[in-house]
Amino acid sequence: MARINTNVQSLVAQRVLGSNNAGLGQALERLSTGLRINRGADDPAGLIASENLRSEQKALGQAVANADRADQVLNIAEGGLQEVSSLLLELQGLLTASASEAGLSKEEKDANQLQIDSILQSVDRIAGATNFQGIKLLNGNFDFTTSGINTAAISDIRVNAAKFSGNSQSVNVVVTQSARTAATFLSLGSTNLDLSSATAQFTIELGGKQGSREFTFASGTSLDSIAAAINQFTDVTGIQASYAGGAATGITLQSLEYGDDEFISIKTSSTGNIDPNTSGIYTRPAGAATFTNQLAEFSGTLNPIRTTGQDVQGTINGVQASGTGKNLRLATDFLDVQVELTAAAGSALGSADTFDILGGGASFQLASKADISGQVSIGIQDVAVRKLGNSTLGYLSSLANGKANNVVDGSVTDAQKVVAEAVKQVSSLRGRIGAFQKNVVGATIRSLGVNIENTAAAQSVIRDADFAAETASLTRWQTLVSSATNILGLANQQPQSALQLLG
């Protein structure tokens, strides 16, 4: 059928040409942008998935940046602590030098005290000056804040890490096994040592965690004098003695500290034929306060008898904590806390105390999702001289001129104990920071790097153009456009044949 007004073949050719031009344009766009999806119409579902992956990739990249920043902050804190540690070691040397009385003039002691004072001032200066972008790191700024602590039950608390939602986190400490010192009772029959003759001797060797010492006593020596003689060497043996009169006449021997590693060893090489019916070595049954279990009688040569202390055991917020001496430690992802109990609380079963953590600590966002599970925290305690040490031994500030543990007229022995505790605390803090950097920050950076790679790969599969396929598509569309253009020219010529019918 020949028509003039309506050229159906031309319309078909125009439609096909338009469709081919659209396909050619899409191929050119994909090849020029490198993307398979340039707008929602290209692939609605793919666009949604791609945008979600791009968002995740961006957040992961920022989490890596956060981890790098955390590492930088902790490096600066570690640098300050390293210098504090060096100063404490120098301080230990000065104390040892000052303990040598012979040949040490007062002027030399004064000079040593001046050095000690300058070291203490330097420690305080480092604690106050170590900072990152003006944020002080070692002055307690990143320590955790607590409240409601019963000092009759808890003598010291160190919150190493805590994550919680809300304004505070309650911490409940329950003692399930009491802390005990190593303790032994020497029953000697009367208030004075009663041997078989005036020339007889009672020789006993006492050993403890610090060392051992042998003592020899004559008949008639009062038990008060025996206890005093033992206590003169408490620093050598780690054992203290006390006289018990009344119905249970004897001497109680007790280790200075609590814990499984504390012990008392007793050995006799001569008992002076003391009456075995009224003398002997006794210990306490488990959970008891009195000495009712007889270990041995004083008769002839006595092989070493050993009694040990006991570590505290308990739970913190319902989770089993590890115990050492009177200290409980819980280390979980959400709470890492060390609690030092008083002697009374550590020795009694049941609830010791409940206190609250109000906040604080150095918190870092190391995951792509900003919630509590993606955050990590670490507590960095104040390393000023008034904070290093503990309430039992004293603090580093007690070594200053005119204080109780100065080297001119104070106790050098107590000063060394304080410094040893301070060294332990700074070393422990450095160790925690190092472990945090290596096992938390470092591991997170490596893990996030893998996640970024996998997320980018998944996003690329969905969104990026396949150049091989798109090049083939471009060639196809170019051919089809050329073909459709030629056909449209032929279709436009067809109505002219109808004019030939007019003659």
C-alpha positions in Angstrom: 0.0 0.0 0.0 1.4 3.4 -1.0 0.7 6.3 1.3 1.9 9.9 1.2 0.5 11.4 4.5 1.7 8.6 6.8 5.1 7.0 6.3 4.9 4.1 8.8 8.3 2.7 7.7 9.9 6.1 8.5 8.3 6.2 11.9 9.6 2.7 12.7 13.1 3.6 11.5 13.0 6.8 13.6 12.0 4.9 16.7 14.7 2.3 16.2 17.2 5.0 15.5 16.3 6.9 18.7 16.6 3.7 20.7 20.0 3.0 19.2 21.1 6.5 19.9 20.1 6.1 23.5 22.1 2.9 23.8 25.1 4.5 22.1 24.8 7.5 24.5 24.7 5.2 27.5 27.8 3.2 26.3 29.6 6.5 25.7 28.7 7.8 29.2 29.8 4.6 30.9 33.1 4.6 29.1 33.7 8.3 29.7 32.9 8.1 33.5 34.1 4.5 34.1 30.8 3.8 36.0 28.1 1.4 35.2 25.7 3.2 37.4 25.6 7.0 36.8 22.0 7.6 38.0 19.2 5.7 39.7 17.6 4.8 36.5 20.7 2.7 35.4 20.1 0.2 38.3 17.9 1.3 41.2 18.8 -1.7 43.4 22.4 -1.6 42.5 22.5 2.2 43.3 21.2 1.6 46.8 23.7 -1.2 47.5 26.5 0.8 46.0 25.7 3.9 48.1 25.5 1.9 51.3 28.9 0.3 50.5 30.4 3.7 49.7 29.1 5.1 53.0 30.7 2.1 54.8 33.9 2.6 53.0 34.1 6.2 54.0 33.4 5.4 57.6 36.0 2.7 57.6 38.6 5.1 56.2 37.8 7.5 59.0 38.1 4.8 61.6 41.6 4.0 60.3 42.4 7.7 60.6 41.1 7.7 64.2 43.3 4.7 65.0 46.3 6.4 63.6 45.5 9.4 65.7 45.1 7.2 68.8 48.5 5.7 68.1 50.0 9.2 67.9 48.4 10.3 71.2 49.6 7.2 73.0 53.1 7.6 71.5 53.4 11.0 73.2 52.1 9.6 76.5 54.6 6.8 76.3 57.4 9.2 75.6 56.6 11.1 78.8 56.3 7.9 80.9 59.6 6.7 79.6 61.3 9.8 81.0 59.4 9.5 84.3 60.6 5.9 84.5 64.2 6.9 83.9 63.9 9.5 86.7 62.6 6.9 89.1 65.5 4.6 88.4 67.9 7.5 89.0 66.0 8.1 92.3 66.5 4.5 93.3 70.2 4.9 92.9 70.3 8.0 95.0 68.4 6.3 97.8 70.9 3.4 97.8 73.8 5.8 97.9 72.2 7.7 100.8 71.6 4.5 102.8 75.4 4.0 103.2 76.0 5.8 106.5 79.8 5.2 106.8 81.9 7.7 104.9 78.9 9.8 103.8 78.9 13.3 105.1 75.9 15.4 105.9 76.8 17.7 103.0 76.7 14.7 100.6 73.3 13.7 102.0 72.1 17.2 101.5 73.3 17.2 97.9 71.5 13.9 97.3 68.4 15.4 98.7 68.7 18.3 96.4 68.9 15.9 93.5 65.9 14.0 94.8 63.9 17.2 95.1 64.8 18.2 91.5 63.8 14.7 90.3 60.4 15.0 92.0 59.9 18.4 90.5 60.8 17.1 87.0 58.3 14.2 87.4 55.6 16.8 88.2 56.6 18.9 85.3 56.5 16.0 82.9 53.1 15.0 84.2 51.8 18.5 83.7 53.5 19.3 80.4 53.0 16.1 78.3 50.2 17.0 75.9 48.6 16.4 72.5 47.2 19.6 70.9 47.0 21.2 74.3 45.2 18.2 75.9 47.3 17.0 78.9 47.9 13.3 78.9 49.6 12.4 82.2 48.0 14.7 84.8 44.9 12.5 85.3 42.9 14.2 82.5 42.3 10.7 81.0 41.8 8.9 84.3 38.3 7.6 85.2 36.2 9.4 87.7 34.7 7.3 90.5 32.3 8.0 93.4 30.8 6.2 96.4 34.0 4.4 97.4 33.9 3.0 100.9 37.5 3.5 102.1 36.9 1.0 105.0 36.5 -1.7 102.3 38.6 -0.5 99.4 42.0 1.1 99.8 42.8 1.7 96.1 41.1 1.6 92.7 42.5 1.7 89.2 40.1 1.8 86.3 42.1 0.8 83.3 39.2 0.8 80.8 35.4 1.2 80.9 32.6 1.4 78.3 29.0 2.0 79.3 25.9 3.7 78.1 24.2 6.3 80.4 25.7 8.5 83.0 27.5 6.0 85.1 28.5 2.3 85.6 28.0 0.6 88.9 30.7 -1.8 90.0 29.9 -4.4 92.7 32.7 -6.3 94.3 31.9 -9.6 96.1 34.5 -11.7 98.0 34.1 -15.4 97.6 37.4 -16.5 99.1 39.1 -14.5 101.8 42.7 -13.2 101.5 45.0 -14.5 104.2 48.5 -14.0 105.4 50.7 -17.0 106.1 50.3 -17.5 109.8 51.5 -19.9 112.5 51.1 -20.1 116.2 54.1 -21.3 118.4 52.7 -22.7 121.6 55.5 -22.5 124.2 53.7 -23.4 127.4 54.2 -20.3 129.6 55.1 -16.7 129.5 58.8 -17.6 129.8 60.7 -20.2 127.8 60.9 -23.3 130.1 63.7 -25.7 129.0 65.1 -28.8 130.6 68.1 -26.9 132.2 69.5 -23.4 132.7 72.1 -24.1 130.0 69.7 -25.6 127.5 69.0 -23.6 124.3 66.1 -23.4 121.9 67.3 -22.8 118.3 64.7 -22.1 115.6 65.1 -21.1 112.0 62.3 -18.9 110.5 62.0 -18.4 106.7 59.7 -16.1 104.8 59.3 -14.6 101.4 62.1 -12.1 102.0 64.6 -14.6 103.5 65.4 -16.6 106.6 67.1 -16.1 110.0 68.1 -18.5 112.8 67.4 -17.5 116.4 68.7 -19.1 119.6 67.1 -18.5 123.0 68.1 -19.6 126.5 65.8 -21.0 129.2 63.8 -18.3 131.0 63.6 -15.9 128.0 60.3 -14.2 128.0 58.0 -14.7 125.1 57.8 -10.9 124.8 61.6 -10.8 124.2 61.4 -13.7 121.7 58.8 -11.8 119.7 60.9 -8.6 119.8 64.0 -10.5 118.6 62.0 -11.9 115.7 60.6 -8.5 114.8 64.1 -7.0 114.6 64.6 -9.0 111.4 61.2 -8.5 109.9 62.7 -6.7 106.9 65.0 -9.7 106.4 62.4 -12.5 106.7 59.1 -10.8 105.9 57.6 -12.3 109.1 56.3 -10.3 112.1 55.7 -11.8 115.6 53.3 -10.9 118.4 53.0 -12.3 121.9 49.8 -13.9 122.9 49.1 -14.3 126.6 46.3 -15.8 128.6 44.9 -19.3 128.0 46.7 -19.6 124.6 50.2 -18.6 125.6 52.6 -18.4 122.7 53.8 -16.4 119.7 51.8 -15.7 116.6 54.0 -15.5 113.4 52.4 -13.8 110.4 53.7 -12.8 107.0 53.6 -9.1 106.1 51.6 -9.5 103.0 48.6 -11.5 101.8 48.6 -14.2 99.1 49.5 -17.6 97.9 53.2 -16.7 97.5 53.5 -15.7 101.2 54.8 -18.4 103.5 56.4 -19.2 106.9 58.9 -22.0 107.2 59.9 -23.3 110.6 62.8 -25.5 111.4 64.4 -26.4 114.8 67.9 -27.8 115.3 67.6 -27.8 119.1 64.4 -27.7 121.2 66.2 -27.7 124.6 64.0 -30.6 125.6 61.0 -28.3 125.9 57.9 -30.1 127.2 56.2 -31.4 124.0 52.9 -31.7 125.9 52.6 -28.0 126.3 54.3 -26.8 123.2 54.0 -27.2 119.4 53.3 -25.6 116.1 49.7 -24.8 115.1 47.9 -23.5 112.1 44.4 -22.3 111.3 41.9 -24.5 109.6 40.5 -23.1 106.3 38.1 -20.2 107.0 38.9 -20.2 110.8 40.4 -17.4 112.8 41.9 -19.5 115.6 44.9 -21.8 115.5 43.6 -25.3 116.4 45.4 -27.6 113.9 48.6 -28.9 115.4 51.3 -29.5 112.7 54.1 -30.7 114.9 55.5 -30.9 118.5 58.8 -29.4 119.5 60.8 -32.5 120.0 64.5 -32.9 118.9 65.4 -31.8 115.4 62.3 -30.7 113.5 62.3 -30.8 109.7 61.0 -27.6 108.0 57.2 -27.0 108.4 55.7 -24.6 105.9 52.4 -22.7 106.0 51.2 -20.5 103.2 48.9 -17.5 102.7 45.9 -17.3 100.4 44.9 -15.0 97.6 41.5 -13.3 97.6 38.9 -14.6 95.1 35.8 -12.8 94.1 33.5 -11.5 91.4 33.1 -8.0 90.0 29.7 -7.3 88.5 29.0 -11.1 88.6 32.1 -12.0 86.6 34.9 -14.1 88.2 37.9 -11.8 88.8 41.5 -12.9 89.3 42.9 -12.4 92.7 46.4 -11.7 94.0 46.9 -11.0 97.6 44.1 -8.5 98.5 43.8 -7.3 94.9 41.0 -8.3 92.5 41.3 -7.7 88.8 38.6 -7.9 86.1 39.7 -7.4 82.5 36.9 -7.6 79.9 36.1 -5.6 76.8 33.6 -3.4 78.7 35.3 -3.1 82.1 39.0 -3.4 83.2 39.4 -2.5 86.8 41.8 -3.3 89.7 40.5 -3.2 93.3 42.7 -3.3 96.3 40.7 -4.4 99.3 41.4 -3.5 102.9 42.6 -6.2 105.3 39.1 -6.3 106.9 37.2 -6.5 103.6 39.6 -8.9 101.9 39.3 -11.3 104.9 35.5 -11.4 105.0 33.3 -13.3 102.7 30.4 -11.5 101.0 29.9 -8.1 99.4 32.9 -5.8 99.8 31.6 -2.6 98.2 29.7 -1.0 95.4 31.0 2.1 93.7 30.2 4.1 90.5 32.3 5.0 87.5 31.1 8.4 86.4 33.1 8.7 83.2 36.6 9.8 82.0 39.3 7.9 80.3 40.7 8.3 76.8 38.0 7.1 74.4 38.7 6.3 70.7 36.2 5.4 67.9 37.8 2.6 66.1 34.9 1.1 64.1 32.8 2.4 61.3 29.6 2.4 63.3 29.6 5.0 66.1 28.2 3.1 69.0 29.5 1.6 72.2 30.7 -1.6 70.6 32.9 0.3 68.2 34.6 2.4 70.9 37.6 1.5 73.0 38.9 3.3 76.0 42.0 3.3 78.2 42.6 5.0 81.6 45.8 7.0 82.0 46.4 7.7 85.6 48.0 10.8 87.1 51.8 10.3 87.4 52.4 13.3 89.7 54.5 12.6 92.8 51.5 12.9 95.0 49.8 10.1 93.2 52.7 7.5 92.7 52.7 5.1 95.5 49.8 3.9 97.7 48.1 4.7 101.0 49.9 1.8 102.8 53.5 2.6 101.9 53.1 6.3 101.2 53.5 8.4 98.1 56.5 9.7 96.2 56.0 13.2 97.6 57.1 11.9 101.0 60.7 11.8 99.7 60.8 15.6 99.4 62.9 17.7 101.7 61.5 17.8 105.3 59.1 14.9 104.6 59.0 11.5 106.4 61.1 9.7 103.8 63.7 12.2 102.9 67.3 10.9 102.9 68.8 13.4 105.4 66.8 12.4 108.5 64.0 10.2 107.2 63.5 6.5 106.5 65.5 5.4 103.4 64.1 1.9 103.7 60.5 3.2 103.5 61.5 5.5 100.7 62.8 2.6 98.6 59.6 0.8 99.1 57.7 3.8 97.9 59.9 4.2 94.8 59.7 0.5 94.1 55.9 0.8 94.1 56.1 3.9 91.9 58.3 2.1 89.4 55.9 -0.8 89.3 52.9 1.6 88.7 54.6 3.5 85.9 55.9 0.2 84.3 52.4 -1.2 84.5 50.9 1.9 82.9 53.5 1.8 80.1 52.8 -1.9 79.6 49.0 -1.3 79.3 49.6 1.5 76.8 51.9 -0.7 74.8 49.5 -3.6 74.8 46.7 -1.2 73.8 48.8 0.1 70.9 49.8 -3.3 69.7 46.8 -5.5 70.3 43.9 -2.9 70.0 45.0 0.0 67.8 47.5 -2.0 65.6 45.1 -4.9 65.2 42.3 -2.6 64.4 44.2 -0.8 61.7 45.1 -4.1 60.0 41.6 -5.4 60.3 40.0 -2.1 59.0 42.5 -2.1 56.1 41.2 -5.6 55.0 37.6 -4.4 55.4 38.2 -1.3 53.3 39.7 -3.5 50.5 36.8 -5.9 50.6 34.2 -3.1 50.7 35.8 -1.3 47.8 35.9 -4.5 45.8 32.2 -5.2 46.4 31.3 -1.6 45.6 33.4 -1.8 42.4 31.6 -5.0 41.2 28.3 -3.2 41.5 29.1 0.3 40.3 32.1 0.3 38.0 31.9 -0.2 34.3 33.3 -3.3 32.6 35.4 -1.6 29.9 35.6 -4.8 27.8 31.9 -5.3 27.7 31.1 -1.6 27.3 33.6 -1.3 24.4 31.8 -4.2 22.6 28.5 -2.5 23.4 29.8 0.8 21.9 30.7 -1.0 18.7 27.4 -2.7 18.5 25.4 0.5 19.1 27.6 2.4 16.6 26.8 -0.2 13.9 23.1 -0.2 14.8 22.9 3.6 14.6 24.6 3.7 11.2 22.3 1.0 10.0 19.2 2.7 11.3 20.3 6.0 9.7 20.6 4.4 6.3 17.2 2.6 6.7 15.6 5.9 7.7 16.9 7.5 4.5 15.4 4.7 2.4 12.1 4.9 4.3 11.9 8.7 3.6 12.3 8.0 -0.1 9.4 5.5 -0.3 6.4 8.1 -0.5 7.9 9.5 -3.7 7.0 6.3 -5.5 3.3 7.0 -4.9 3.6 10.2 -7.1 4.4 8.0 -10.1 0.8 6.7 -10.1 -0.4 10.2 -11.1 1.3 9.7 -14.5 
